[in-house]
């Protein structure tokens, strides 16, 4: 391999974090969504590690921990789509009920 081989095109990151997140394709909202999912996943793993030896309580706490972990995974995978409907959606007026008066 030649000593001056360029493996990637240079990228201007003089704008700081905004340029970096634009480069990796993540917005501020996406970053928050991933952060919230990571915190929920850590809580779920902590719940799993605190399961007691009593079978009934272990089943209850374990199922709650697995459910919490499932929520974290869904939020990590689809959180951007879920929250974009709230933040970027356009408000559509609901159909108004019409009343008729007749004789």
C-alpha positions as CSV (number, residue, x, y, z in Angstrom):
1,X,0.0,0.0,0.0
2,X,1.3,3.4,-0.9
3,X,2.1,5.7,2.1
4,X,-0.2,8.5,0.9
5,X,-3.3,6.4,0.2
6,X,-6.5,8.3,1.0
7,X,-9.1,6.0,2.5
8,X,-12.0,8.5,2.9
9,X,-12.9,11.9,1.6
10,X,-12.2,14.8,3.9
11,X,-15.2,16.2,5.7
12,X,-15.4,19.7,7.1
13,X,-16.5,19.5,10.7
14,X,-15.7,23.1,11.6
15,X,-19.3,23.6,12.7
16,X,-18.8,21.4,15.7
17,X,-21.4,18.9,16.9
18,X,-24.0,19.9,14.4
19,X,-21.7,19.0,11.5
20,X,-20.8,15.7,13.2
21,X,-24.4,14.7,13.8
22,X,-25.3,15.7,10.2
23,X,-22.4,13.5,9.0
24,X,-23.7,10.4,10.9
25,X,-27.3,11.2,9.9
26,X,-28.7,11.8,13.4
27,X,-30.6,14.8,14.5
28,X,-30.9,16.2,18.0
29,X,-34.3,14.6,18.4
30,X,-32.9,11.2,17.3
31,X,-30.0,11.6,19.8
32,X,-32.4,12.2,22.6
33,X,-34.5,9.3,21.6
34,X,-31.5,6.9,21.6
35,X,-30.4,8.3,25.0
36,X,-33.8,7.7,26.6
37,X,-33.8,4.2,25.1
38,X,-30.4,3.6,26.6
39,X,-31.4,4.8,30.0
40,X,-34.5,2.6,30.0
41,X,-32.4,-0.4,28.9
42,X,-30.0,0.2,31.8
43,X,-33.0,0.3,34.2
44,X,-34.3,-3.0,32.7
45,X,-31.0,-4.7,33.1
46,X,-30.8,-3.5,36.7
47,X,-34.3,-4.9,37.3
48,X,-33.1,-8.3,35.9
49,X,-30.1,-8.3,38.2
50,X,-32.2,-7.8,41.3
51,X,-34.5,-10.8,40.8
52,X,-35.1,-12.6,44.1
53,X,-34.9,-16.3,44.8
54,X,-38.6,-16.6,45.5
55,X,-40.2,-18.1,42.3
56,X,-43.4,-16.1,42.4
57,X,-41.6,-12.7,42.9
58,X,-38.9,-13.7,40.4
59,X,-41.5,-14.3,37.8
60,X,-43.3,-11.0,38.5
61,X,-40.1,-8.9,38.5
62,X,-38.6,-10.8,35.6
63,X,-41.6,-10.2,33.4
64,X,-41.6,-6.6,34.3
65,X,-37.9,-6.3,33.5
66,X,-38.4,-8.1,30.1
67,X,-41.3,-5.8,29.3
68,X,-39.2,-2.7,30.2
69,X,-36.4,-4.0,28.0
70,X,-38.9,-4.6,25.1
71,X,-40.0,-0.9,25.4
72,X,-36.4,0.2,25.3
73,X,-35.7,-1.8,22.2
74,X,-38.9,-0.5,20.4
75,X,-38.0,3.0,21.4
76,X,-34.5,2.6,20.1
77,X,-35.7,1.2,16.8
78,X,-38.8,3.2,16.1
79,X,-38.5,6.2,18.4
80,X,-37.6,8.6,15.7
81,X,-40.6,7.6,13.7
82,X,-42.9,7.7,16.7
83,X,-41.7,11.1,17.9
84,X,-41.5,12.7,14.4
85,X,-45.3,12.4,14.1
86,X,-45.6,14.6,17.2
87,X,-42.9,17.1,16.3
88,X,-43.0,17.3,12.5
89,X,-46.7,16.4,11.9
90,X,-49.0,19.0,10.5
91,X,-52.2,19.6,12.3
92,X,-55.2,18.4,10.4
93,X,-58.5,19.8,11.5
94,X,-60.9,17.2,12.8
95,X,-64.2,17.0,10.9
96,X,-66.8,19.1,12.7
97,X,-70.1,17.6,13.6
98,X,-72.9,19.2,11.8
99,X,-76.3,19.3,13.3
100,X,-79.4,19.6,11.3
101,X,-82.6,21.0,12.5
102,X,-85.6,19.8,10.6
103,X,-89.2,19.8,10.8
